[in-house]
Amino acid sequence: MSAINKNNRRIKMSDKFYKKRLMLKKIIMDKKLSLEERFKAQQKLSKLPRNSAKVRVMNRCQITGRPHGVYRKLKISRIALRQLGLEGKIPGMVKSSW
């Protein structure tokens, strides 16, 4: 459960710092600005917390917290999806047999 909590903290932090990071990245990528200004923006960006980066957020299952085999659209893992399907909690989903 601590991994889930850690990921939730990362999500909150990435949302909090999103605009600031975007602004700094825009300054860094702007070739019209002086090298000194861009370097200062790069230093400010590196001073921000690592967990404020969107890349550090992991796709996890909302039910089990499993990090692998997660369907992005449903935000649940393949195992949880199968279990809910077998229980009949997902409309239209039936276990295939051939």
C-alpha positions as CSV (number, residue, x, y, z in Angstrom):
1,M,0.0,0.0,0.0
2,S,2.9,2.4,0.5
3,A,3.7,2.2,-3.3
4,I,0.1,3.4,-4.0
5,N,0.5,6.2,-1.5
6,K,3.8,7.2,-3.0
7,N,2.3,7.3,-6.5
8,N,-0.6,9.4,-5.2
9,R,1.8,11.9,-3.7
10,R,3.6,12.0,-7.1
11,I,0.4,12.7,-8.9
12,K,-0.5,15.6,-6.6
13,M,3.0,17.0,-6.8
14,S,3.1,16.8,-10.6
15,D,-0.3,18.6,-10.8
16,K,1.0,21.3,-8.4
17,F,4.2,22.0,-10.3
18,Y,2.9,21.5,-13.9
19,K,2.6,25.1,-14.9
20,K,5.9,26.1,-13.4
21,R,7.7,23.2,-15.1
22,L,6.0,24.1,-18.4
23,M,7.1,27.7,-18.2
24,L,10.7,26.9,-17.4
25,K,10.9,24.3,-20.2
26,K,9.5,26.9,-22.6
27,I,12.3,29.3,-21.6
28,I,15.0,26.6,-21.9
29,M,13.8,25.7,-25.4
30,D,13.6,29.3,-26.7
31,K,16.7,29.8,-28.8
32,K,16.0,33.6,-29.1
33,L,16.8,34.1,-25.4
34,S,20.4,34.5,-24.2
35,L,22.4,31.5,-23.1
36,E,22.6,32.9,-19.5
37,E,18.8,33.2,-19.2
38,R,18.3,29.7,-20.4
39,F,20.9,28.4,-18.1
40,K,19.2,30.1,-15.1
41,A,15.9,28.5,-16.1
42,Q,17.6,25.1,-16.3
43,Q,19.0,25.5,-12.8
44,K,15.6,26.5,-11.5
45,L,14.1,23.4,-13.1
46,S,16.7,21.2,-11.6
47,K,16.0,22.7,-8.1
48,L,12.3,21.5,-8.3
49,P,11.5,18.2,-6.6
50,R,12.1,15.1,-8.8
51,N,8.6,13.7,-8.0
52,S,7.1,16.8,-9.6
53,A,7.9,15.4,-13.0
54,K,5.0,13.8,-14.8
55,V,7.3,11.0,-16.0
56,R,7.7,9.7,-12.4
57,V,4.0,8.9,-12.1
58,M,3.2,5.2,-12.6
59,N,0.0,3.8,-14.1
60,R,-1.4,1.6,-11.3
61,C,-4.6,-0.4,-10.9
62,Q,-7.2,1.6,-9.0
63,I,-8.4,-1.6,-7.3
64,T,-5.3,-3.6,-6.5
65,G,-2.5,-1.2,-7.0
66,R,-0.7,-3.5,-9.5
67,P,1.8,-1.6,-11.6
68,H,1.9,-3.9,-14.7
69,G,-0.8,-5.0,-17.1
70,V,-3.0,-1.9,-16.5
71,Y,-5.5,-0.7,-19.1
72,R,-5.2,3.0,-19.4
73,K,-8.8,3.7,-20.4
74,L,-10.2,1.7,-17.5
75,K,-7.4,2.3,-15.0
76,I,-7.6,-1.3,-13.8
77,S,-5.3,-4.2,-14.3
78,R,-6.0,-7.2,-16.5
79,I,-6.4,-9.4,-13.5
80,A,-8.9,-7.1,-11.8
81,L,-10.8,-6.7,-15.1
82,R,-11.1,-10.5,-15.4
83,Q,-12.3,-10.9,-11.9
84,L,-14.9,-8.2,-12.3
85,G,-16.0,-9.8,-15.6
86,L,-16.4,-13.2,-13.9
87,E,-18.5,-11.7,-11.1
88,G,-20.7,-10.1,-13.7
89,K,-20.0,-6.5,-12.6
90,I,-19.0,-5.3,-16.1
91,P,-22.0,-5.1,-18.4
92,G,-21.7,-6.9,-21.7
93,M,-18.5,-8.7,-20.7
94,V,-18.6,-12.5,-20.8
95,K,-15.9,-15.1,-20.4
96,S,-14.9,-16.4,-23.7
97,S,-14.9,-20.2,-24.4
98,W,-14.3,-22.0,-27.7
